[in-house]
Amino acid sequence: MGKAGKGTGSFGKRRNKTHTLCRRCGRRAFHIQKKKCGACGFPAPRIRSYNWSEKAKRRRAPGTGRMRYLKLSLRRAKNGYREGEMRAPLKPGHKKAAQAAALGV
């Protein structure tokens, strides 16, 4: 097996997990003994982020996931938060108005 250093021979003895899945971020960074996530800082109320790592902040920024709520909100904001009413008719010079007239709609 070789000398008792940190190299190849001692990798076979490593069988204890220090980190498990985090409830908040889902990454395998929750330290079991410390009870703290190395990625998001759970159970701290604020998400862990540092200004010295801009790339890590970009990876977590809004727009990097599914945006299940935000993409609907952006679309509703673009249309002026209208609800239960018909869309205003297209102006005569509009490109889609010409297409609608050609189709006879």
C-alpha positions in Angstrom: 0.0 0.0 0.0 2.9 2.3 0.3 3.9 5.1 2.7 1.3 6.6 5.0 1.2 10.0 3.3 -1.8 11.9 1.7 -1.4 10.3 -1.7 -2.7 7.3 -3.6 -2.4 4.8 -0.7 -4.5 6.8 1.7 -7.3 7.4 -0.7 -8.7 3.9 -0.1 -9.2 4.8 3.6 -11.5 7.8 2.8 -15.0 6.6 3.4 -16.7 9.2 5.7 -18.7 12.0 4.2 -18.1 15.5 5.6 -20.7 17.2 3.4 -24.2 16.2 2.5 -27.0 17.9 0.4 -28.1 21.4 1.5 -31.9 21.9 2.0 -31.7 25.5 0.6 -29.4 25.4 -2.4 -29.4 21.7 -3.1 -25.6 21.4 -3.4 -23.4 18.9 -1.6 -21.9 21.5 0.6 -23.7 21.2 3.9 -21.1 20.3 6.5 -22.6 17.6 8.8 -20.6 18.4 11.9 -20.6 22.2 11.6 -24.3 22.1 10.5 -23.5 24.9 8.0 -23.6 25.0 4.2 -20.3 26.1 2.5 -22.1 27.3 -0.6 -25.1 29.3 0.6 -24.4 29.7 4.3 -27.6 27.9 5.4 -29.0 28.1 8.2 -28.0 31.8 8.1 -30.9 33.9 6.9 -28.9 35.7 4.2 -27.5 33.9 1.1 -23.7 33.6 1.3 -22.0 35.9 -1.3 -18.8 37.9 -1.4 -17.7 40.8 -3.6 -14.3 39.3 -4.1 -15.9 36.6 -6.3 -17.9 38.3 -9.0 -18.2 35.1 -11.1 -19.8 33.2 -8.2 -22.3 36.1 -7.9 -23.1 35.9 -11.6 -23.8 32.1 -11.3 -26.5 32.8 -8.7 -28.0 35.9 -10.2 -31.6 36.2 -11.3 -32.0 34.9 -14.8 -29.8 31.9 -14.4 -32.6 29.5 -13.3 -36.2 28.9 -14.4 -37.5 32.3 -13.2 -41.0 30.7 -12.7 -42.5 33.9 -11.2 -40.2 36.6 -12.6 -40.7 35.7 -16.3 -44.5 36.1 -15.9 -44.1 39.4 -14.0 -41.8 40.8 -16.7 -44.4 40.0 -19.4 -47.2 41.5 -17.4 -45.2 44.6 -16.7 -44.5 45.0 -20.4 -48.2 45.0 -21.2 -49.1 47.4 -18.4 -50.6 44.8 -15.9 -53.9 44.6 -17.9 -56.4 42.0 -16.7 -59.7 40.8 -18.2 -59.8 43.3 -21.1 -59.2 43.1 -24.8 -55.8 44.2 -26.3 -55.9 47.7 -27.9 -56.3 47.4 -31.7 -53.1 47.6 -33.8 -52.4 50.9 -35.5 -52.9 51.0 -39.3 -49.1 51.3 -40.1 -48.1 48.4 -37.9 -46.5 45.3 -39.6 -48.8 42.8 -37.9 -51.8 44.9 -38.8 -50.9 44.5 -42.4 -50.6 40.7 -42.0 -54.0 40.5 -40.2 -55.6 42.5 -43.0 -54.1 40.2 -45.6 -55.5 37.1 -43.8 -58.9 38.8 -43.5 -59.1 38.8 -39.7 
